[in-house]
Every structure is written in structure tokens, then in C-alpha cells.
Amino acid sequence: MSQVRVRFAPSPTGYLHIGGVRTALFNWLYARRHHGTFILRIEDTDQSRSTEEAITAILEGMRWVGLDWDEGPYRQTERMELYRDHAMRLFANGQAYWCVCTAEELEERRKEALAKGLQPRYDGRCRERGIVNPTGEAALRFRAPQEGQTVIEDLVKGRVVFDNAVLDDLIILRSNGYPTYNFSVVVDDALMGITHVVRGDDHLTNTPRQVPIFQALGFHVPQFGHLSIILGSDKARLSKRHGATSVLAYRDMGYLPEAMLNYLVRLGWSFGDQEVFSLQEMIEKFSFDNVQKSSAVFNPEKLLWLNAQYIKQSEPKRVAEQLQPFLERAGVGAEAAGKSGEWMERLVLAFRERSQTLEEMAKAAIPYLQADIQMDEAAAKKFLTPAIAPLLERLADRFAAVPDFDKEGLEAVFKNVIAEAGIKMGELAQPVRVALTGRTASPGLFEVIDLLGRDRTLERLRHAVSRAQRA
């Protein structure tokens, strides 16, 4: 096999969506598996819809999921002369011709064909007119083969046969001098030495249009692979109504990029019953032999579950770094920045078992970073009562006397206070939890105290005593 060269070629007409990232991932894995080259190309010739904002979002999304490219990003708008040169080569060789049919004429013929129940296609009336120097507006059309078949040995779908008789002479250069998608993509793939074109199966019908252009220009025809589309839970094509489809929206909701890649690789590819893959395992095991022909269904609950697994299993230091933007959004970024890396890792360890997203973890971490906590009024009313105030005060006094303020010493004090009062653990533990966090749910009580430290623990206990006495 010659060196593998693959590409991801999004159009910058919107955000980088889930389906696009999966296409990029399958290309990237194939390149990495075969020590090949992964190229990023921005197909921005649609001037009416392409935006710089979308290009920025695509690059940002690719960087977030870690799909690094070896060449590019190339932009088609910077390669216009190449397309025109190759279009004129086809014209010079008699494989393209000028068409002077107006848009109005073409539209009228399209309607006539539809009215007769025919597939609308260009009727070829300028094909043999031999126009050399058109004076008005004119488009350059490719002289498509009209007999025989175009056969694609698709990497995913297997053998696909197209009848050339249904192909029309597509425009390769518009009257404004801009190339069309089906032409520019061929020139780019050929000049960039692309060996495998792997893309969504919405492009499958473009393939019999493109293959003859490769051949007419004398270029090697790459191998093609078309990935089935991703469906929503209702089996309709995945769209905004199924929830977020932008990959950056998942970043902003607190998903880990590793979890997103792991989830997407399983959307249409499998390796036995394995669900969780490291990036290295994906690279080692990926093959188009195991890519399914049928459409995959996007399951947000499965993605959320997988994200929770990655939060539990990832290095606490890495999770702590990724947590920082969410802490800033929660209003405690400055406080978090003032903490040591070791403290932040302990915070992650305390919350990773109960957090499905980084956003959840950041919200849960607020009481451990804020100087003043927001008290759940219902919880305070239930647990911070006049009857519990003396016990909370005794606990605070005893805690203050513990020299090292470590778990062993604090636990001994706690047990002594419970034994003296003749009550169960939960009867004191829950009021203390509310006193320290303002909430009824938290990590283990001594993990909470460890995170808060001596001063903040004692301050909150004494504040709770005052509140309980006033209740």
C-alpha cells in the first residue's frame, strides 16, 4: 500500500457537528493506524454561506477533541487559479464545453421535466455547439460519459454500480468564474495525493460524477468509503431538535474530549463487545472492515454515562485543569486559582464518583470555594434546630482543640460527641453536613472537612450554631 493520505474537508457554513467529527475521527484513526497523513481542508467556495466565524469554530472543535492535522488547513478560496487552470485543460482537450443557457431557461426545462415525471437534468443542448469564446455569461460544463457504468468498490458499502446514462454534464466553472463543489474537490483530492476519500453517504451520489473527472484529468482515482448518517432516537436524521449537535456545545456542557471520541468511534464501528477504548486502542484496532453499513443512532444517555466513566478514570490533575473554566462560569474561578494543584486534585477525587459532567462537578464544588455559602432553607429548617445547637457548639469546641486537625483525630472527636449525647451517627452528621455545605448531599463528612480546612470548618459550624439557636 502506498502511503495513506486522507482528508477531512468541512464546509464552513455552520458549527462543527457530531457527524462531521465522526467523519474526521475515522479518517484520523485510519491515517494514524497506517502511519499516514491526515489533511484538513476548508471547502469555502460557497461565498454566500461560508463564514470566518464557522472556520474558527471548526478549528476550535478539532483542537478540542484532539484531532491534530498533518497538513493544512488549506482553504479552497486560496486555490482558485488551480481550479481554473484544470478546468481550461479539460476544455482544451475537448472534455468540457461552454454553455450559454440562462438560469431562467434551465429552470423552465427543469419544471417541464418534473411535469413529465422525468428526472431533471441538463439536456446537453450546448454540448455540440462548439462555443470557443462566449461573449455573455457562460458556464463551463464537463462532458460526462453517457454510456457504460461507473463502479465504486466502496470501503464501507461494498460494490456500488452507477449507470452513466443518468449522469448529466455538470457545471465545473460557474459564470462568475467560481468552481463547483464536484470539480474543486476532485482537483484538490488529486493534487493533494489523497488515497482514500472517506465521507458521509450523502456524498455517495456525487462519486459517479467525480470519478470521470479524475479520469479525464489523468489522475489516479482514490478509494472511496461512505459512512452512513447518524440518526436521532426517533430514527430521523440527527438535527437540533434531538438536542445539541455542535461538538463545542458538548465541550461547554462539561464533556471530556476523550469521552466524546470514544462515543463517536462506537457510532458505526465496533470491536467485539468492547465499549471503552483508549485513544491508542482506537488507533491499533480501527479498520473499515468493522464499520457498519446501517445508520447509527445517537444516544445522549449513553454519551453521558461514558463521560461519567471518563471523569472517574481520568487523572485527577487533568480533570482539575479542565474544570477551571466551569468554576469561572460558576463564579468561583478566582478562588480556585488561589488553591494549590494538590487541593484541586483532592476536590476532583471527592466529587468524581458523583459527577457526570464537569459542569455538575463545578456546581457541586461551589460551597468549598466560596467564603459565604448559600444555605438550602428547607434543609436548614429541618436540621439546624435549637435542639441540635448545643451539640454543634460542643463539636466545634472539640474540633478547635484537635492539634493536627486530621481525619483520625476529628473522627474520634465526632464519635465521642455522639456517644455522650446517646444519638445515632446520622442525627449529628446531617446537621453538620448542612452547616458546612448548605446542602443535604455531599461527599463523606471528613472529605468535606479536609477540603474546607480548619478555619472555614470552625467558622461554618459556629455560624450554624447561631442560626440554630435563633430558629
N, C-alpha and C positions, 0 to 999 in steps of 0.2 A: 504494500500500500504506500502510495506517495504520501508526503507529509499532509496530515489533516489540516485543512483550513476552513473554518466555519465562521458564520457571522450572525449577529443579531441586528436587525435593521428596522427599528420602530419609526413610525411617522409621528412627528411632534405636533399632534392635533389635540392632545389632552394629556392626562396623567398617565403614568406607567401602571398598567393594570395587572391583575393577578395572572391572566392568561399570557400576557407579554413576558412577565418574569419567568413563568414556567418554560416558555419557549427559549428564553435566554439561558436558563439553567440547563436544559437538556443539551443545548449547543455547547455551553461552557464545560459541562461534565464530559462530553464526547471529546472535546479538544484536550482537556486535562488527562483523560484516560489514555489518549494516544499521543501525548506529548506534542500536540499540535498547536495551532494558533487560533485564538478567539478574537474576532474583529467586531468593533462597534461602529455601525454606520447609521447616520441620521438621514432618513429619507424625507427631505423638507422641500421637495419641488412643488408641493401644493401650497402656493403662496397665500391663497385665500384662507386656509385653515391652520397653517403651521405658525407656531409662536415661539419666541425665545423663552418664555416662561415654561412652556411644555418641555423644551430641550433641557432646561435647568432641572426640572422635576425628574426627567428620565435619568440624567446623570446622577442626581442625588439618590434616586431609588436604587440604581445599580450599585452605587458605592455602599449604600446601607446594607444591602443583602450580601455584599462582598464578592460580587461577580466582576472581577477585575478583567480588563481587556488588554490584549497584547498590542493591538494596533487601533488607531482612531482616537477619538471619534471623528470619522470622516463625515462631511456634510455634502449632500448632492448639489446644493446651490453653489458650491465652490468648484464643481466639476463640469459645469455646463458646456465648456468647449469640447470636452471629451465626447459628450453625447452627440453634439452637432457633427463633430468630425466623423464619428462612426455611422451616423445617420446618412451623411453625404457619401460615405463609402458604399453603403447599400444602394443609394441612388445611382452612383456611377457604375455599379455592377448590374444595374437593371433589376435589382431586388427590392426597390422601393420606387414610388411614383408620387407625383404631386396631385393632390385632389383639391379642386376648387368649388366643391359643393358647399353651399352655405349652410349655416346651422338651421335655418328655417326649412330649407329643402330636406335636410336629413331628418328633422323632426316630423315633417309631413309624411315621409316614406316610412318612418318608424310606426306612426299611427296607422298607416294603411296596412302594414304587415300584421300588426296586432289585431286589426279589424278582421283580417282574413284568417286569424288563428295561427299565423306563422311566427317563427322566432325572428324578432327584429335584428337585422344585420345589414352591413353595408352591401349594396348591390353591385359594387365594382364598376360603376359607370365611368370613372376616370382612369380605370386600370390600363386601358389600351389607347388613351388619348395622346400619350407621348408628350405631355407638357414639360418643357425644359426650363423656361424662365417665366413663371407665373407673375402676372402684373399686380393682381389684387391679393386679397388674403388667400393663403393656401396652406394646407397641412400636408405633411409627408406621410404616406401610408406604406406599410410593409406588404410586399407581395407574398401573401401566405400560401402554402401548398393547399391545393384544393382536392387532391386525390390521396388515397392511401390512409395510413394510420400513424398516429404518434403514440408510442408505447412507453410508459413510465414504469420502471421497476422500483416501486416506492419502498423506502426503508421500513415504513410502518404498515401501509395498506397492501403491500404486495404489488402484483402486476395490475396496472390500470391502462386501459386502451381507449384512445380517443379517435373518433372518425374525423379526418381532416376536412371533410366536406362541410362540416358545420362551422368551420372557422371562417371569420371574415378578415378583410385586410385592415388590421388595426392601425390607428394613427400612432406614429412613433415620434413625430415632431409636430406640436401644435402650431397654429398660425402665428402665435406670439413668440415662436422660437423655443418654447419650453418642451422638454421631452416628456413623454407619458411614463407612467409607472412601469408598465410592462417592458418598455425599452431601456430606460435608465437602469433598472435592476439587473438586466442581462449584461449590459456594458460593465457595470460595477462588479458583478459576480465574476465575470470573465477576467477583467483586468486585475482584480484582487486575488485571483487564483483560488477562488472558493471551490472546495472539493465536494462539500455536502451542503445542500440547501435544506435546512430543517425549519419549518414554519407551520403556522396553523392551517387546518384543512380548508379554511375559507379561501386559501390561495390555490387549491388544487386545480380549479378550472383555469387559472392563469398559466399553469405549467405547459399545456399543449400550445399556447400562444408564444411562450418564451423559448421553448426548445428549438423551433425552426429558426429563430433569430440567432441563437448561439451558432447553429449550423451554418446559416447564411454568412455570418461574420468569420467563420473558420475557427471558432473557439471550441475548446473541449466542453462537453456538456456535463455539468456536475451531477452527482447523485441527489435525488430528491427524497424528502421524508415529510409527510404531512400529519401533524398532530391533531387528534380530534378535539373539538371545542370543549370547554368546561361548562357544565350546566349547573343551575341552581337546584335547590331541593325539590322544586316543582317540575324539574326536567326541562325547563325553558332555559335559553341561553343566559349565562350569568350576566347580570346587569345591576345597576344601582338599587333596584327595588329589592334585591336579595341582601342588601347591606353594603358595606364598604367593598369596593373593588380596586381602589388605588392602593398600591403597596405602601405608600407613605402614610396612608390613613392607619394602617396596622402598626406602623412604627409609632405613630402618635398616640395609639391606644395602649402602647406598652407591650407589644410583642417583641420577642427576641428574633434577630435576623436568622439565627441558626434554626429556630423552630419553624420559621416561615419557609426556609429552603427545604427542610425535612418534610414539611407538609406538602409542599408543591411537587417534590420529586415523586411522592406517592400518588399524585393525581395523574394516573395514566401509566405509571411504571411500577413494577413490583419485583421483589427478590424474595421468593418464598413467602413466608408469613411475617417476615421482619417488618417492624413499624418504625423503629427509631434507628437512625443512621448518623454516624459522624460524617463530616464532610469528606474525610479520607475514604471512608467506606463507600460513600456515594460514587466517588471517582473510580475506585477499584472495581465496583460491581456494575456500573451503569453500562447498558447496551441497548440498542434499538430492538434487539430480539425480544426484550421483555416489555416493550411499550405496547399498550393495548390499543386495538383499533376502535373500540367503542368509547363514547364520551364519558369522562369522569364527572362525578357530582361533588360540588364544593360543599363541605360540611363545616360550618363555623364552630360547632361544638367540638368537633374532633380537633380542629386547629387550636382551640382554647385549651383543651386537655393536653395537647402536645406542648403547648407553650408552658403550661404549668410544670410538665416533666422537665423541660429545659431549665426553668428557673430553679427547680430543686437540685438539678445535677450540675449546673454550671459553677465555675469557680466563683466564690463569693466576691472576690476582688473585681472580676469582670462585671458581675451583676451590679455591684455598687457603683461602678463607673457609669453604666448605662442608666442607673436610677436617677442620677443627678438632675437631668432636665425635668423629670417628673416631680422631683422635690421642689425645684424652682417654680414650676407651674402651680404647685400646692402652696406656695408662699413661704417655704422654709429652706429655700436654696442657700441663703447666706449662712443660716445656722448649720446646715450640712457641710458647707465649705469649710467651716471652722472646726469640724471634727477630724480626728485622725483617721487614716485609712483603716487602721485596725478596728476602730469603733464602728465605722461604716460596714465593715465585713461582719461584725457581730450583729448589727442591725439586720443585715440580709439573712444571716443564719437564723435569727429569731423569727423572721416573717416568711421565709421562702416556702415552708410547708403549707402555708395558708393563703398564698398569693398566686392567682392565675396569670396576672399581668403586672408589669412594672407600675402601672397607674394605680392598681389596687394596693401594691406594696407601699407606694408613696403616701397614699391617703392613710393607710394604717400607721405609718411612721410619724405622722404629724405630732401626736402628743409627746413623742420622745425628743422632739427638736424644739417645739415651742416653749417659751418661758411660761406662758399662761395657757392652760388648756381650756377647751370648750367642754363643759360638763353636759352630759346627757341628763336632762332634767328628770325624766322618768326614772332613770337609774339612780340618780341622787336621792330622789324622794323615797325610793324603795329601800336603799341600802345605807344612806348616810342619815341615820335616825339618832335622836337623843340617847336611846338605849345603847348604841354602839360607840358613842363619843368617848366614854372613859377607856374602853379597850383600845381604840385608835390612839388615844393620848398615851396610854401605857406603852403601846408598841413603839410609838415614835420616841419616847424617852429611852426605852431599852435599846432601840436601834442606834440612837445617838451615842450610847455608851460602848458599842461594839468597836474595838480598836481598829481592826483591819477592814471592816465593812465587806467581808467576803460572804459567799453563799453559805458556807458551813456555819459561820457564826450567826448569821441572820436567820437561818433555818432553825437553829437551836433556840433562839430567842422567840421566834414565832410559835414553836411547839410549846414552849413554856407558858406563854401568854394564854394559848388555847387551853392547856391543861389546868391552869389556875382558874380560868373562867368556867371550866367544865362544859365547853361547847365543841361542836364539830369544826373541822378544818374550813369547810365552805362558809360557815357562818361568819368567819372573820376574813377569809380570803377574798370573798366577793366585795365586801365594803372597801377593802384595801385596794383591790383592782380598780374600782370606780374612783377612789381617791387619787390614785396615781395616774390613771389614763383618761378618766372621764367616761369610760366605756365599760360594758359588762363582758366584752370579749377581748382577749389579748394573749400573747404568748404566756409561758409559765411565769408565775409571780416573781420568781427570783431572777429570771431573764429580764423582766421589766425593770426590776431594781438595779440590776447590773448595768443596763443601758442608761438609766436615769442618773445613777451615781448618788453619793451620799447627800450632797446639799439639796439637790432637787427632790429626792425621795422624802427627806425630812420636811422640807418646805411644803410639799403637797399633802403629806399626812397631817401636818399641823393646820393647814388651811381647811382640810376636810373635817378636822375636829371642831373648828369654829363653826363651820357650816352645819354640822350635825347638831351642835348644841343649840343653834338658832331654829332648827327645823320644828 
